[in-house]
Amino acid sequence: MSEPVDSPPPSLKALLHGFIRDRFQTKTEKLAPDDPAYLKLQQQFEPQAWLADAARRVSQLQVVTHSLKAIHPDAKGTNLYVEPGQLERSALVGSHCLPVNFDGDVVGNAAALDVYKFLKLQWEGRSLLERALEGDKALIEALSDDCDEAQSWVQAFADIVEPKGTPSSHARGKQLYWLVGDDPCEDANYRLLSPLYATALAHPFYAQLSEARFGERAKAGRKARRDNAVFEGGYADYLNLAVQKFGGTKPQNISQLNSERGGQNYLLASLPPHWQSRDVYPPMRDAFQTFGRRQNVRRTLDDLKRFLESDPAANMHTRDLRDDLTAMLVDELMLFTFDIHSIQAGWTTDERCQLAPEEQYWLDPGRAEQDVEFAEARRKTEWHEDIRQRAAVWLNRALNRKSSLNLGDVEHEHWKNRFDGVLKSFRRQLDDLQDVLRDDDEAEGDAA
């Protein structure tokens, strides 16, 4: 039995005629062939007649990247089409971030949108609009046997990205004065701007946020969080999101892409952050007892305990999840360390402080700049080794408390190894920083 042979891709002319034929069939599917309306449509959808009409009607449309109608539906001014590559690069997110194959928006007469759908047809990886903008020879040959006629059509199609008339704003468009000079009291130091809506950027932004809000993966992630279940990867939440509606009940009057979004456009919250002030108090008796009372530490510790108590299978997934939760505790230990370091240096000299010397070396490194004996003792002591030992003991005890786990020396050694690398690196960074500070002080003394 012979293998089926893939049909060759259609020629460009076949693609054009196929689009016109499909439009004709849609228009006449409820008409009898002898119906006068059918015969009239048959004449209108003869390929050359339809193409000539499309080249005329395309002037009723404009492909844009920045639209005025989104500012106000009754505004009648200049819209712009600007390729992302022509825009100045910036570290901020803007239209310059759009990919080469971005979707332009369309404004104008909604009755002529079939022409834009025609121009979006793809052939050999490029749209008809791209080919028209380039004056593509293959498109010219496919449109008409009359070269002059075909070239005039191509030019008409390419003009869809050009602003109509002279650049202008409108009384219903927003305007603002932007200070470009040094003296705000001088009128000449202002430039009048008429902002446009970055509709080509808003569309992929809307799609990304919609996927984050309603996509299947996002739903699965939120369900896993509610159920305290394992979930591979993550999901995004955009808090305090607002939705701005353009066009009311007729979003198509604003633009094609706005119609596809149902008129919805997301606004990210631009509120100042709401900080929850958290006072940091020095641990005077037991550093790890203080550490264990922190909310995130308790939560992660509970997750780890529940997981181990479920008697998971001894496989790679179990090891990975256990190590991930342990790594979160290690991270919390570093955050705790940085919080305590924010306290004024020398707090361990308080007579109420009963911390072991190693914990003082760990949590009050700034004291070494004030106390020579403390600095020397700290430098000679492998305090980070003692801290990782204490961390492992604390974790074993915390997991065994009110539990049947009965973790022992093997687990203790594992926890100790998990804390080892980060504490060594942390000590090395602190020592390097203190060396730099000491060298700077000596250099200043020599200069004096």
N, C-alpha and C positions, 0 to 999 in steps of 0.2 A: 504493500500500500504506500503510495507516494506521500511525502510530507506536505502539509499545507504550505503554500507560498504566501508570504505577507504581501499584501497589495502595496504598490509603490505609493509614496505620498502624493497627494494631488498637486497639480501644477498651480501656480498662483492664480491664473485665470479661472481654473476650476473651483478654487476656493472662493473667489469673488462671486462667481455665478451661483455656487451652492448656497451662499449666504442669502442672495437675492431670492433664489428659488424657495428656500425655507420660509422667508418672510411672506412670500406670495401664498404658500400653502397655509400658513397660519391665518392670513387674512381671508382666505376663500374656503376654509374647511366647512363652513355651514352654507355655502352657496352652490347652487346647481350650475353646471357648465354652460347652460343656455340662459342663465340669468344675466340681464344687461349689466348689473354691477360686477359680475364675474368677468365679463368681457372687458369692461373698463379697467378693472384692476390688472387684467392680463396685459393690457397695453402699458399701464404704468410700471409694471414689474418686468417688462422686457429689459434685459441687462443694460443696454446702452441708454435707454430712456431713464431707468432708475439711477444710473451713475451720474447722468447729466443733472437730474433733479437733486441728487445728494450733493453734488458740487455746488449747487445753488443754495441749498438749505443749510449747508455747513456754516455759512456766514451768520446764522442765527445762534451759533454756539461758540463758546470759548473754553478751551482747556486751560485750567489755572492751577497754580500751586497755592496762591494767596487770594482770598475772595473778600469782596466788600459786602456782599449780601448777608453774610453771617453776622456782620456788625449791625445791620438793620435791613429787614427784608425789602423796604422801599427805597433803599439807597441805590442810585444809578450813577456809578462812577467807574473808575479804572480797576480792573482785576489784573493780576500779574501771573505770568508763567515763567518761573526761574528754575533752571536746572540746578540740582543740589551742588554739582561740581563747580558752578559759577559763584557760589556763595563763599564768603570768608569763613575759614575754619575757626572753630572756637571750642574751648573746653566745655562750654555749656551745651545742653541738648537743644538742637534746632533743626530747621529744614535741611541744613547741610549734612545731617546724619542719615538722610534717606538713601536707600540703595539705588543703584542705577536703574533697576526695573520697578521703580516706585509707581503707584497709581496716581495719575493726575485726576483732578476733579473737573466737572463740567458745569458751567452756568449758561443760562440762556433759555431758549424756547424748549420746553420739555417735549413738545411734539416732534422735535428734530433729533431726539436722543438715539434713534435707530442709526443715524449717520455715525455717531460716536461709537456705537457698538460695532459698526462696520470697520471703523478705523482701529479698533482694538484687536481685530483678527490677527492671529500669529501665523507667520509662514517662515519656516527655517529659522526659528528662534528670534525673529524680530516682528514687531507689530507693523501694520500698514501705516500707522502714524509715524513711527520711526523712519520708515522707508520714504514717506512723503517729505519729512523734514530734511532728509538727505538727498532728495531728488533722485531716488533709486531708479535705475534704468529698467530693472525687471518689472517694477510696478507700472511704469509708463507703458511698457509693451503689453502688459496684461490688461490695462484699462481700455485701450482703444487702438484700432489699426491706424487711426489718424493721429500722428505724433503730436501735432500742435494742440489738438483737442485734449489728448491725454496729459500733456504738460500743463495745460491750463487747469485741468482738474487736480493734478498733483499740487500745484501751487495753491489752489483754493483749499484743499485739505490741509496743507501745511500752515495756512494762515489761521487755523483754528487756535493756535497758541498765541496769536498776536492780540494785543489790546485793541479794542474798538475805539476809533476816534483819538483825539488828543488826550494826554493824561489829565485826569480830573478827579476831584473828590465830590462830595455831595453834602447838602445841608443836613442830611440824616446820618451821615457817616461821622464817626468819632474823630476829633482832632485834638491835638495837645501841643503845647509849646515846650520844646526841649532846649534846655540851657546848653549852649555850645561855647560861650565865652566865660569870662571871669566875673563880670559884673551883672548880677541878676536884676539890677535896676535899669539897665540899658535894653530897650526893645530890640536893638540890632544884634544882641547876643543870644537871641532865641531862634530856633528853627521850628517851623510849623510842620508837624508830622500828622499824617492820616494813616493810622494803623489798619492793616488788613489781617484777616484770619488765616492762619497757616493750615488750610484745610487738607493739603496733601500729607502733612505731618499728623494732623489730628486723627486721620483714619487708621493708620497702623497703631497709633497710641490707644485708640478706642478698642481695637481688636485685641491688643495685648492685655489691657485691663479687664476686658470682658472674659477672656480666657482665664485670667487669674481669679475672677469672681465666680464664674459659672462653669468653667471647664471640668471635665470628669476627674482629672488629676487633682485639681484643687478641692473638689468635693471629697475625694478619697482621703486627701491629707487632713482635711478638717474633721472628717469622721474618725480617722485614726487618733487624732488629738483628743477628741471627746471620749473615745473608748480607751485611751491610754495604750494604744496598740502600736506595733512597730510599723514605720512607714519609710520606705526608701526614698531618699531625696528630700526635697522641701517644697513649700508652696509660699506664695506671697499674699500678704494682706495689705490693702491700701485703706488706711483709716481716714475717717471724716471726709469721705469722697462725696462730691456734689455732682448733680447732673443738670446740665443746661440744655433746654429744649430750643431748637431753632426751627422756625417755620410753622409752629403750632400744629394744626391738623393737616397742613400741606407742606411737609418737609421738602418735597420735590421742587418747591418754588425757590428754595435756597440753593441747592445744588444736587447733583447726582449722588455723590458720596453721602451727603447729609440724608438723602432719602433712604439709602441703603442702611443707614444707622437708625432709621426711624426718628430722625431729628435729635437723637441723644448725643451729647458731647460731655465727656467727663472733665471735671475740674479737680485737681489735686488740692489738698488743704495747704494753705499758705499761712496758717496760724503759727505764732511763735511756739516753740516747744514748751510743754507743761512739765516743768521739772519737779520731781518729788524730792524735796530736800531730805538728805539722810545724814544725820550727825554720826561722826566716827569717833568712837571712844577707844582709848588704849586698853588692851587686855592686861590686867594687872596680876592675874594668878595663873591662868592656863590659856595659852594662845589657841590651842585646838578646840577647847571647850567654847571659846568665843566664836571661832570659825564655824563650828558645827551648828550654831544657832542662826546662822544667816539663812534667809528664806530660800534662795536658789540652791544652797547646799543641802538643806533638808529635803527639798523636792527631788533633787537628783539622787540623793542617798536613798530615798524611799523607792524611786524607780529601780535603782540597782538592786535593792533588797528584794522587791517584789519579783524581779526577773530571776534572781538566783533561787528564791524560794519556790519558783515554779518548776524546778528541777529540769532545766532545758537540756536538750540533747547535746552531747559533746561533739559539736561540729564547728565548721568555720563561721557559720552565721552566729552561733552562740558566742564564740570568742570575739568576733568583731563587735557585737552589740555590747558585750561586757566591757571591752576595751574602750568603746566610744563613751560609755557612761563614766568610766574611770577617768578618761581624758577630760570630760566636762568637770569632774571634781578637781583635777589638777589645774584646769583653767580658773576655777573659782578660787583655788588657793593663791594663784598669782594675783587675781583681782583683790583678794583680801590683803595680800602683801602690799600692793600699791596703795590701797586705802589707808592702811596703817602708816605707810611712809609719808602720807600727806600731813600727819600730825607733826607739830613742831619738834625738830630734832632735840634729843636729850631727854625725852619724856621718861625713859627707863631709869633716870637718876632719882625719880620720885621715890620717897621712902616707902610708899605703899606698894611699889612694884616688887612682886615676888617671882617674876619669870626666871627660868633657868638662864644661865649666861648665853647658851647657844641660841635661845629664842630672842634674847636681847640683841645679839649680833645680827640675827636674821631681820628683825622688825624695826630696829632703830639704827640703821647704818650711818645716818647723819651725825650721830653722837661721836663717831670716830674723828670728825673734823674739830671737835671741841675737847676731846679727852684722849691724850696721847696713850695712856696706859690701856684704855679700852681699845683703841685702834690697833695697838701692837698685839694684844691678846686675840683680838678678832682675826688679825692677819695670820696668826700662827695656828689657829684652831680650824679643824675641818668641820665647821659648824653645819654646813649643808648636809654632811653625812648623818649627823644627829637628827636634823630636821626631817630627812626622808624616813629615818627609823621611827621617829615619833608620829609622822603622818601615817605610816603603815599600821602602827599600833592603834592609832585613833580609828582608822577605817575598819580594821578587824573588829574592834570593840563596838563600834557603831552598828555594824552589820549583825553582830551576834546578839545585840541587846534585844530582848523580847522576841527572840527568833530561834528556830530550831536548826539554823545553818551550821553552827559549831565549826566555824572557820578556824584554821590553825596555822602552823608554821609555813606550810606550802603557800597558802594564800597570802600570808604576811610577806613572804619573800617576793611574791608577784606584785603586790601593791608597792613594795619598796622600790622595785625596779621601775615601775611606772612613774614614780615621783623623781627618780634619780636624774634623768637627763635634763629635765627642766630646771631643777634646783642647781645642778652643776653649771648650766649655762647662765642662770640668774646670778650666781655668785661671781662668775667670771666677769659678767657685765658690770656688776657693782664695783668689783676690785679695779677694773680698767677705768671706770669713771672716777674713782677716788685717786688713782694714780695721776690722771689728767689734772684734776683739781689741785693736787699737791704740787705737781710740776708748775702749774700756773702761779701758785702762791710763791714758790721759790724764785720763779723768774721775776715776779714783781718785787721781791725782796732784794734781788741782785741789782735790779734797775735803780732801786732807791739808794 
